[in-house]
């Protein structure tokens, strides 16, 4: 039984160290990623629960801001393909914003 506890403890420690190292390497990227995760996760939940009558005026701006924060953090982290992907999402969400509010 203690072997399972050690394994769970070592996994938790590894995840904790990953977050600490991410924060240490770039505080701006870290907080950008944190806000991005909250916004995109929240937008996804809103879309999921309003799918029959989508709350587009709420989740599309959340997706757009989250995607833009993703571009910022991936540029800082020099993650080229993630930058391309988040850049694409930002462009698509910008188009959606124009169609929705324009």
C-alpha positions as CSV (number, residue, x, y, z in Angstrom):
1,X,0.0,0.0,0.0
2,X,2.8,2.4,0.7
3,X,4.2,1.9,-2.8
4,X,0.9,3.3,-4.2
5,X,1.2,6.3,-1.9
6,X,4.7,7.0,-2.9
7,X,3.7,6.8,-6.6
8,X,0.8,9.2,-6.1
9,X,3.1,11.5,-4.0
10,X,5.8,11.4,-6.7
11,X,3.3,12.2,-9.4
12,X,1.9,15.1,-7.4
13,X,5.4,16.4,-6.7
14,X,6.3,16.2,-10.4
15,X,3.2,18.1,-11.4
16,X,3.8,20.7,-8.6
17,X,7.4,21.1,-9.8
18,X,6.2,21.5,-13.4
19,X,4.0,24.4,-12.4
20,X,6.8,26.0,-10.3
21,X,9.2,25.7,-13.2
22,X,6.7,27.2,-15.6
23,X,6.2,30.1,-13.3
24,X,9.9,30.6,-12.8
25,X,10.7,30.6,-16.5
26,X,8.1,33.3,-17.3
27,X,5.6,34.9,-14.9
28,X,3.9,36.7,-17.8
29,X,3.5,33.5,-19.8
30,X,2.3,31.6,-16.7
31,X,-0.4,34.1,-15.8
32,X,-1.4,34.4,-19.5
33,X,-1.8,30.6,-19.6
34,X,-3.8,30.6,-16.4
35,X,-6.2,33.3,-17.7
36,X,-6.4,31.5,-21.0
37,X,-7.3,28.2,-19.4
38,X,-10.0,29.8,-17.3
39,X,-11.5,31.7,-20.2
40,X,-11.4,28.9,-22.8
41,X,-12.6,26.3,-20.2
42,X,-15.4,28.6,-19.1
43,X,-16.4,29.3,-22.7
44,X,-16.4,25.6,-23.5
45,X,-18.7,24.9,-20.5
46,X,-21.0,27.7,-21.5
47,X,-21.2,26.3,-25.1
48,X,-21.8,22.8,-23.7
49,X,-24.7,23.8,-21.4
50,X,-26.3,26.2,-23.9
51,X,-25.8,24.1,-27.1
52,X,-29.5,24.1,-28.0
53,X,-29.7,27.9,-27.8
54,X,-26.0,28.9,-27.8
55,X,-25.0,31.9,-25.7
56,X,-22.7,33.2,-28.5
57,X,-22.5,36.8,-27.0
58,X,-20.9,35.3,-24.0
59,X,-18.6,32.4,-25.2
60,X,-17.3,33.9,-28.4
61,X,-15.6,36.9,-26.7
62,X,-14.3,34.5,-24.0
63,X,-12.8,32.2,-26.7
64,X,-11.3,35.3,-28.5
65,X,-9.6,36.7,-25.4
66,X,-8.4,33.2,-24.3
67,X,-7.0,32.6,-27.8
68,X,-5.2,35.9,-27.9
69,X,-3.7,35.2,-24.5
70,X,-2.6,31.8,-25.9
71,X,-0.7,33.6,-28.7
72,X,1.0,35.7,-26.1
73,X,2.1,32.8,-24.0
74,X,3.2,30.6,-26.9
75,X,5.3,33.4,-28.4
76,X,7.0,33.9,-25.0
77,X,7.6,30.2,-24.6
78,X,8.7,29.9,-28.3
79,X,6.3,27.1,-29.0
80,X,6.0,27.6,-32.8
81,X,3.2,25.1,-33.7
82,X,1.1,26.1,-30.6
83,X,1.5,29.7,-31.7
84,X,0.2,28.8,-35.2
85,X,-2.7,27.0,-33.7
86,X,-3.7,29.7,-31.2
87,X,-3.1,32.3,-33.9
88,X,-5.6,30.5,-36.1
89,X,-8.1,30.3,-33.2
90,X,-7.7,34.0,-32.6
91,X,-8.3,34.9,-36.2
92,X,-11.4,32.6,-36.4
93,X,-12.8,34.0,-33.2
94,X,-12.2,37.6,-34.4
95,X,-14.2,36.8,-37.5
96,X,-17.0,35.4,-35.3
97,X,-16.9,38.5,-33.2
98,X,-17.3,40.7,-36.3
99,X,-20.2,38.6,-37.6
100,X,-21.8,38.5,-34.2
101,X,-21.5,42.2,-33.2
102,X,-20.6,43.9,-36.5
